[in-house]
Amino acid sequence: MTNLDILCIEDEREVRDALERDLEPFNTFFEVEVAEDADDAASVVEEFEKQGKELALVLCDHILPGKLGVDFLVELNQSPQTATSKKVLVTGQAGLEETVCAVNEADLDRYIAKPWTAEGLQEVVREQLTTYVLEEEENPTAYLEILDTERILQAIKDNTRLEE
């Protein structure tokens, strides 16, 4: 099983704490890291690469000090090391233009409006991580306990049929 990580980028301490708290069910299988801004996040991504970890999912606010979240997601999408990472914009302030940019240029996978519910956030995270694991991991069965069991088993079944 590969070391897969989740990165949350949020400048407000209370919101960052809420994200970490709501992501606790995933801690057994995924390391959750937080960053206050895009520069901090870039350092975390660089450290992941040095340690041989994969960035599976990014949850990013739009309004950040220094650089907008959408701009950071575009940069991640342009890098071969993070292009396949699932990208979720978690914000209450992105306008239509920024959201369209995120979809078109950052390959945005989902948008979550603030405030969110813990269950809603966990559902999106589970969905995105399941997709990532199915696309990028050789053995998705290692994640059956935490991710979408039905999707993983169906993908294995479909793959088995193709090999026959």
Buried (B, 14 or more C-beta within 10 A) or exposed (E): EBEBBBBBBBBEEEBBEBBBEBBEEBEEBBBBBBBBBBBBBBEBBEEBBEEEBBBBBBBBBBBBEEBBBBBBBBBBBEEEEBEBBBBBBBBEEBEEEBBEBBBEBBBBBBBBEBEBEBEEBBEBBBBBBBBBBBEBBEEBEBBBEBBBEEBBEEBBEEEEEEEE
